[in-house]
Amino acid sequence: MHTNFVNALSADDQTALKRAPKVDLHCHAYFSARRRNLENRMGCTLEPPPAKMNKLGGMHVYATNVLDPHLRDRETIEFVVESALRDAIEDGVVVLEMSFDIRRAAYYADGLAGVRRHVEALRARYRPQIDLRPELGIPRQIAASPELMSLASQALELGLFLSIDLYDHQHACAPEEVAPLFAKAGAAGMKRKAHVGEFGGAAEIRRTVELLELDEVQHGIAAAESVEVMRWLAANRIRLNVCPTSNVMLDAVSHLAAHPIRLLHDNGVAVTINTDDPMIFDQSVTDEYRNLYRAGVFSPTELDGIRRASLAPAA
């Protein structure tokens, strides 16, 4: 047990909490910086999101109207990632699995080569302080684009990405449509993840895990609807990378005290605690631990157990 972490949570000693090593295994590069960092760069104040948004659609409306106009050039999106890395280091994050959307290649004249050059430079620059593990982000919409699917296949051959993640609206494509891509990622030794079960559907979680041979699930909180699925996830050691504030603000969960992460944990499902999109949800990993404790979801000792387990590689 990391006694300092337990005591720091109990005393709400944020300085001590930040010193404890943590991971962030669910963070999207495009919105990875805190909003205040972008405001300082742009010299303006950005409207904060509503406390409750209408699922992914509501988040996209906010992002399109407020954030996207400031994220149009390569220099700014590179600034976002670097400032996010600095914030993560300050927060005690020692492992950061950051998802770089395949569409990021469009910001560079030389496409994927430019993405690789930038990410490799960041990894080298910050390696003594944080283990940045680049993840290839696959939005479900690209399944309808042969060009982008081909680009994603090429990205798997770069030797840059250590994991792959499928995300966005589940109805945009069935997992079968990206199964060959995930098989190629698996053959390359990459960790396989997908966003599924954020807004409902325990059965779909199991189906997607089996079809894409996932190692981890992003969110996956709908598994709490089924004891059978929770037991299956626990038995197969499938870890869920949960983002509590994101789940509440996107109305997948009514309020933090009712978050199903408690039920998942009690049924033996491995969980980690992560940020998702700090530019939107404005929480660090330390904040998320504090929030869960203050809401009465977990005790300090239980949260320390989750923190320590998350530092170990997924089984």
N, C-alpha and C positions, 0 to 999 in steps of 0.2 A: 504494500500500500504506500502511495506517495502521501505521507502524513501532511506535508505542507499544502498539497492540493486540497485535501479534505478540510484542513483547518481554514484554508483561505476561502473556500466556498462558504463554510459556516460563518466566517467573519466578514464575508464580502470584501476580501482583500484582493482587489483586481490586479494590483502589481504582482503579487505572489502567484495569482492564477495564470497570468501571462507567462511567467517563468516556467511553468510546467509544460513539458513537451506534448504536442498534440498533432493530429493529422487533419487535413481537409481533403476528402476523397470525392467531393461532389462540388465542383466550382467551374463555372463557364467563363472562359477568358474574356469574352466580349463585354460582359457586365461584371467583371471581377474586382474592379476598384470601388472603393467607397465613393459615394456621390460627392462628398465634400472635396475629394481629390480632383474630380473633373471640374467642379465649380471653381476651385482655385486656379486651374489651368485656363479655363475659359473666361474667368473674371466675371462670372454671373452667378445668380442663384437659380437652382433648378427646382421646379415644383416637386414636392415629395409625392410618392404614390398614395392612393387611398389606403386606409387601414385594412379594408377588405376590397379585394378585386374579384371579379367574376371569372374565376378559374384562369386558364391560360389565355383565353380570349381577352379578358380584362387586362392582364399583364401586358399583352401585346399592344393593346390600345395605348396604355400608358407609355410603354417603351417607344412606340412609333411617334407619339406626339411630343414627348418630352426629352428622351435620351438620344434616339437615333440621329436627330439633326446635328448633334455635336460629335458623332462618331463616324464621320464620312471620309476621313483620310488616314493613311497609313501611320503617320506620326502620332496621331491621337490614339489609335488602337494599340500601338506599341507602348505609349505612355501608360495606358490603362493597365496593361499586364505588368509592367515594371513597378508601378505604384502599388498594385495588388501584392506583388511579391514582397515589397518592403513592409507593407502592413502585416502580411502573414508572418514574416520573420519577427516583427515587433510583438505579435500576439503569441509567439511560442510555437508556431506551426513548423514542424521539422520535415514533414512529408506533404507535398501538395500535388495532387493529381488534377491538373487543369485541362479542361477540354477546349481544344482549338477547332472551331467549326471549319469544315472543308471549304466553305465559301470564303474563308479568310484569304485564300490564294488570290482572289480577285483584287486585293489591295496591292499586289506586287506585280511589277512588270514581268518578272520571271516566274510568277506563279508559285508553285510549291517550293521551288528553290529559295525564294525569298522568305517564306514561312520557316523553312528549316534553318536558314542562316540566322534569323532573328531569335528563334527558340534556342538553338544551340549556344548562341552568344549569352543569352540569359542564364542558361544552365551553368555555363562555365563561370560567369561572373558571380553567381550567388551560391555555387555549390558548397562552399564551406559553411554556409548558414542555413541552407534549406535544400532538400532533395526535390527538385521540380521534376515531376514525371509527366511528360506531355501525353495528352490523350487526344485521339482523333474523334472529333465530334461529327455525328451524322444526323442531320435533321431528317425526319421521316419524309418530308416533301421531295427530297432529291431522288427518291425511288422512281419518280416519274420523269427524271431527266437522265437519259443515257450518258450525256456528257459529264454530268457531275458524278454519276455512279462510276464512270471510268476514271475520273480524277481521284475519287476515293480509293479505288483499287490501286492506283499508282502511288497514293500516299502511304499505303501499307508497305510498300517496297522501299521506302526511304530509310528505314532503320532508325527513325526518329521517335515514333509513337510507341508507347509502352502499353497502351490500352485503347479500346474503342468504345464509344457510347452512342446509343440511339436515343433520340429525344424528339420532343414536340408532340403535337396532337396524335393520340394513338390511332385515330381513324384515318390519318393521312396515308398510312400504308400498313399492311399486315406484316408481321415478322417474316413470313415466308419470302417476301420480296427482297429482303436484305440477307437472307440466310447464306447465300454464296459468299458475300462480303465478310460475314462473321466467321465462316469456315476458313477463309483465307487468313483472317486475323488470328484465329486459333492456331492454324498451322505455323504462323510466324511467332508463336509463343506470347501473343499479346493477351492481356486480361480483357475479358468481354463483359460489357455492362449494357443495360438499357433502362430507360425510364419506362416504368410500367407499374400500374396499380397506384398511381398518385391520387386518382379521383374515383376509384372503385374497380372491382373486378379481381377477386382473389384467384379465380380459375384462370384468368388471362395471365396472371403473374406466373403461375406454374407452367402454362402452355408456352409462354415466351422463353422462360428459362430453359425448358427442355428443347425447344426448337432451335434456339440460338446458342445453346450450351453455355449459358451465362455463368460467370464466376460471381458476379455481384449484381444487385438491383439498385437503381437509383430511385429513391423514395420507397415504393413497394408497400406503403402503409395499409393498402386495402387487404393485405394478407391477414390482418387482424379480424376480418370478417369470417374467416374459416379456420377452425382449430386444425382441420386436416391439412390445409395448406401451410399453416405455421409449423406443424410438426414435420411436414415434408421439407420445408426450407431448413429447419434445424437439423434434421437427419442428414441432409445433403450439404450442410455447411455453406449455404448461400447467404452471404452477408448483405444487409440492407444499409445503404448510405442515406441516412435520413436528414432532412433539413427542416427543423421544426417551425421556424418563423415563416419560411416560405409556405409550408402547409397551411398555416393559420391565415396568412394574408391572402392566399389564393382560394380560401374557403374550402379546402379539402378537409379541414378540421375546424370546428366551431371556435374553440379557444384552447390555449396551450395546456391547461389542466386536464383537458379531455383527450390529449394526444395519444393515439394508439401505440406509440413507442413503448409505453409501459407494458401493455398487454403483449406486444411482440417479445420484449425482453423476458417477461415472466414465462413465456412459452418456449424459451430456449433459442429464439432467433437472434443471431448476432447482428448488432446494430452499431453504426458509427454516427457521429454528430458533426454536421457540416454546414456550409454557408449557402450554397446554390448560386445566387446572384447578389453579391454585396452591394452593387450599385442600386439595386431595387429594394432589397430587404434590410440593408443597413445594419447587418449584424456580423460580428466576428465569431470565430469558433468559441472563444472565451465567453462572449455574450450568450451564445446558445447554451453552454453549460450553466451559466448563471440563471438564465431564463427558466430552464427546466427545474433547477433546484428551487427557485423562488416561487414557481407555480405548484410546487409540491409533487412533481411527477416522480422524482428520484431523490434519494438521500445523497449526501456528499460521498459516502463510501461507495454507493452504487455507481455514481457518475465517475468516480475514480476508476472503478473496475471497467467501465465502458471505455474510458480514455486509455487505460493501459492495454486492454485487449485490442484496441484499434491501432496501436503502434506495432502490433505483430502482423506479419503477412497473413492474408486470408488463407484459411486452411484449404 
